[in-house]
Amino acid sequence: MERRNLHLFLFLVLFYVTAVVSVYSQKQALIKQVTEDGVVSDVEENEEDDHLLKSEFTSFVSRYSKSYETTEEHDHRYKIFRSNFRRAQRNQVLDPSATHGITKFSDLTTEEFESQYLGLKKPKPSIFQKTNPASIGTHEAATLPTTDLPEDFDWRDLGAVTPVKDQGVCGSCWSFSAAAALEGANYLATGKLIGLSEQQMVDCDHVCDPTDSRSCDAGCNGGLMTNAFSYLMQSGGLESEKDYPYTGSDGTCKFDKSKIAASVANFSVISSDEDQIAANLVKYGPLAVGINAAFMQTYIGGVSCPYICFKNYLDHGVLLVGYGASGYSQLRFKNKPYWIIKNSWGDSWGEDGYYKICRGNNICGVDSMVSSVAATN
C-alpha cells in the first residue's frame, strides 16, 4: 500500500511539472473563457501580438464596470490581466474538470486578491483535528450514522439558504460563512429564513481562539467562524441584515440586543471524515467551511478537482450547502462526487455565486475545517 501511494505521488509530481512546462512552452495556447454574451469560446494568445488580449481586456473593463484614474494605472492593470490570463491557462491544465478564465478579479495581483477578498485565520492544527479531541472539548461533534445518506442533497432546494451575498473589498469571508450557517440553522429551528448581519460581527466581534491568541476576529482583516460562534453565544445573538446592514468596512459597534433575530445554542467542530461531514450537513443544515482558494480567482464553472492543491493552507471561509454524485474528473475517467459551496463574492462569480469542488482526498483542504451551529428555537 505504501509503495502504491509513493508511485501515485511521484506520478502526480511528474504530471504537475510536465503540465506547467507544457503551458509555458506553447507559443499559441488556447483557453476557454466567457465572452460578454456569456458564450464559452476559445481565445488564442500570440506573444508577438497581443491585439486579441487587449480586445479581451477592453471587454473585461466594460463587463465589470472597471475604471482606472490614469493611463499608467490602466496599463498596469492590463499587464496584471495578461499575467492572470496565463495563470488561468495553467489552472485549466491543472484543473481540467472545471472551467477557468477571465473573472472580475482578473486585474488583481495574487497579493491584492488575497488581502482584499480572503480573510480566514488558521488556528493551531489541533483545533480541527480529531486526533486531539481533548483540545476540542465540548465542541467536538458526535459521530453520526451514515448508512442512509441520500445520494444527492442540497439545502437550497429545501429553503434553508439565502441569496448569494457580496463581501466586497473586505476580508470578512469568515463572517459571511458564520452568518450563513446560522441562517440555515435558524431556519431549521424556526421555519423562518432571515438574512443575518455580517456587519455586526465585523464591527463587534473581537473574540480570539482559546488556543491561539493570534487568531482573533478582526473585521475586514480576517477571522474564524468558530470564534464568531463563540462571540454570538456571548453576545446573545445576531441582528438581521435589514436592521444592521453591511457596509464592507470596519465600523463602530452598533449592536442592539433588543433586535436579535437569531441566537446560537451551541456549535460543533466536525472531523475530516467526509461521511461524517455529509451526515452533519444533512442533519444540522449548511456548514461553515475553510478552504484553500488557490483555484478560485480564475474559476468560472464546473467541478473543480485540481491535481495538486495544498490542504493545510486554508485562507477563505465559505458555506457547504450540499453535495452531488455525478461530477466528472478527467484524471479518473469516471463520475466523481462533489461538494456544493456557497461563496460570498456576488452572483456574477462562479456558477451564480457557487463553487463545486470534488469530494475525496480532502481537495484544497475542504474537509479540514468544518463546523456546524445550532440555533435556539
C-alpha positions, 0 to 999 in steps of 0.5 A, spaced: 500 500 500 505 504 501 509 503 495 502 504 491 501 511 494 509 513 493 508 511 485 501 515 485 505 521 488 511 521 484 506 520 478 502 526 480 509 530 481 511 528 474 504 530 471 504 537 475 511 539 472 510 536 465 503 540 465 506 547 467 512 546 462 507 544 457 503 551 458 509 555 458 512 552 452 506 553 447 507 559 443 499 559 441 495 556 447 488 556 447 483 557 453 476 557 454 473 563 457 466 567 457 465 572 452 460 578 454 454 574 451 456 569 456 458 564 450 464 559 452 469 560 446 476 559 445 481 565 445 488 564 442 494 568 445 500 570 440 506 573 444 508 577 438 501 580 438 497 581 443 491 585 439 486 579 441 488 580 449 487 587 449 480 586 445 479 581 451 481 586 456 477 592 453 471 587 454 473 585 461 473 593 463 466 594 460 463 587 463 465 589 470 464 596 470 472 597 471 475 604 471 482 606 472 484 614 474 490 614 469 493 611 463 499 608 467 494 605 472 490 602 466 496 599 463 498 596 469 492 593 470 492 590 463 499 587 464 496 584 471 490 581 466 495 578 461 499 575 467 492 572 470 490 570 463 496 565 463 495 563 470 488 561 468 491 557 462 495 553 467 489 552 472 485 549 466 491 544 465 491 543 472 484 543 473 481 540 467 474 538 470 472 545 471 472 551 467 477 557 468 478 564 465 477 571 465 473 573 472 472 580 475 478 579 479 482 578 473 486 585 474 488 583 481 495 581 483 495 574 487 497 579 493 491 584 492 486 578 491 488 575 497 488 581 502 482 584 499 477 578 498 480 572 503 480 573 510 480 566 514 485 565 520 488 558 521 488 556 528 493 551 531 492 544 527 489 541 533 483 545 533 480 541 527 483 535 528 480 529 531 486 526 533 486 531 539 479 531 541 481 533 548 483 540 545 476 540 542 472 539 548 465 540 548 465 542 541 467 536 538 461 533 534 458 526 535 459 521 530 453 520 526 450 514 522 451 514 515 448 508 512 442 512 509 445 518 506 441 520 500 445 520 494 444 527 492 442 533 497 442 540 497 439 545 502 437 550 497 432 546 494 429 545 501 429 553 503 434 553 508 439 558 504 439 565 502 441 569 496 448 569 494 451 575 498 457 580 496 463 581 501 466 586 497 473 589 498 473 586 505 476 580 508 470 578 512 469 571 508 469 568 515 463 572 517 459 571 511 460 563 512 458 564 520 452 568 518 450 563 513 450 557 517 446 560 522 441 562 517 440 555 515 440 553 522 435 558 524 431 556 519 431 549 521 429 551 528 424 556 526 421 555 519 423 562 518 429 564 513 432 571 515 438 574 512 443 575 518 448 581 519 455 580 517 456 587 519 455 586 526 460 581 527 465 585 523 464 591 527 463 587 534 466 581 534 473 581 537 473 574 540 480 570 539 481 562 539 482 559 546 488 556 543 491 561 539 491 568 541 493 570 534 487 568 531 482 573 533 476 576 529 478 582 526 473 585 521 475 586 514 482 583 516 480 576 517 477 571 522 474 564 524 467 562 524 468 558 530 470 564 534 464 568 531 460 562 534 463 563 540 462 571 540 454 570 538 453 565 544 456 571 548 453 576 545 446 573 545 445 573 538 445 576 531 441 582 528 438 581 521 441 584 515 435 589 514 436 592 521 444 592 521 446 592 514 453 591 511 457 596 509 464 592 507 468 596 512 470 596 519 465 600 523 463 602 530 459 597 534 452 598 533 449 592 536 442 592 539 440 586 543 433 588 543 433 586 535 436 579 535 433 575 530 437 569 531 441 566 537 446 560 537 445 554 542 451 551 541 456 549 535 460 543 533 467 542 530 466 536 525 472 531 523 475 530 516 471 524 515 467 526 509 461 521 511 461 524 517 461 531 514 455 529 509 451 526 515 452 533 519 450 537 513 444 533 512 442 533 519 444 540 522 443 544 515 449 548 511 456 548 514 461 553 515 467 551 511 475 553 510 478 552 504 484 553 500 482 558 494 488 557 490 483 555 484 478 560 485 480 567 482 480 564 475 474 559 476 468 560 472 464 553 472 464 546 473 467 541 478 473 543 480 478 537 482 485 540 481 491 535 481 495 538 486 492 543 491 495 544 498 490 542 504 493 545 510 493 552 507 486 554 508 485 562 507 477 563 505 471 561 509 465 559 505 458 555 506 457 547 504 450 547 502 450 540 499 453 535 495 452 531 488 454 524 485 455 525 478 461 530 477 466 528 472 474 528 473 478 527 467 484 524 471 479 518 473 475 517 467 469 516 471 463 520 475 466 523 481 462 526 487 462 533 489 461 538 494 456 544 493 459 551 496 456 557 497 461 563 496 460 570 498 463 574 492 456 576 488 452 572 483 456 574 477 462 569 480 462 562 479 456 558 477 451 564 480 455 565 486 457 557 487 463 553 487 463 545 486 469 542 488 470 534 488 469 530 494 475 525 496 482 526 498 480 532 502 481 537 495 484 544 497 483 542 504 475 542 504 474 537 509 479 540 514 475 545 517 468 544 518 463 546 523 456 546 524 451 551 529 445 550 532 440 555 533 435 556 539 428 555 537 
